[in-house]
Amino acid sequence: MYYPARKTGPFAPRSRVEGTAAMPIVEVTLKEGRNKAKKAELIRNVTDTVVQTLGVQPQQVRVLLREIPGSHWGIAGKADD
């Protein structure tokens, strides 16, 4: 059985930032091999874009990087080792 989230009352979702329940989560899937500095730069740039586009605070944004080994990455029917 499905119970929709309450919009008001003591069990309503709340945010600690700016009184909104928004917490954007962005997941980026990429082939492994990039260095730590490049991944940090990507996280900063994605966060900045979400903040500007959605009007949320940086503390609300979550960026998840999912790195896939080349042997698990297929292009045109072939593994991209």
N, C-alpha and C positions, 0 to 999 in steps of 0.2 A: 504494500500500500504506500502511496506517495503522500507526504505531508509537505506542502510548500512552506518556505521560510517565512517567519513572521516579520511583518514590516514595522510593527510597533510593539511596545511592551518590554518587559525585562529580558526577554530572550531574543530580541531583534538584533541582527548583526550590527556591530558598531565598529568604527575605526578610531584609532587614537590620534589620527591626523585629520584636521580640518572637518571633523564631523561627518565624513562620508564613509560608506561601506566599501568603496572601490579599492581593490588591490589588484591591479593588472599584473598578470603573470605572462611573460613572453618566453617561449621555449625556442631555442635555436639549435638545429641539428646540423653538425658539420663534420667533415672528415677530420680525423685526428691528425696532429702534426704541427699545429700552430703553437708558437711560444706563449709563455705566461703573459708577457706584455701585450701581445696582440689580442689575447682573450680579454684582458682587463680593459683595453681600449674599446673593444666591441661592446662589453657590458656598459661602459660609460656612455657610448654613443646611443645604444638602444634605450637606456634609461632616459637620457636627455630628450630623445625623440618622443617617447611615451609621455613624459612630463609636459612637453610643449603641445602635443596633439590632444591629450585627454584632460589637461589641466589638473593633474594630480601632483602631489608632492613626491620628491625622489624617494623618500622613506617608504612610500606605498608600493613602489615598483619592484617586482621580482624578475630577475633574468636567469634562466636556466640554460646552461650549455650542455648539450648532449653530444659527446664525441664518439664517432663510429670508426672502427678500424677499417683501413682500406680493403681488407679481405671481405668485409661485410657490406661494402659499398658497391652497388652494381650500376653500370652505365651501359645502355644499349645491349642488355643481356649478358654482360661480362663483368666479372669482379674487377674492380679498379685497384689493383695492388700497387 
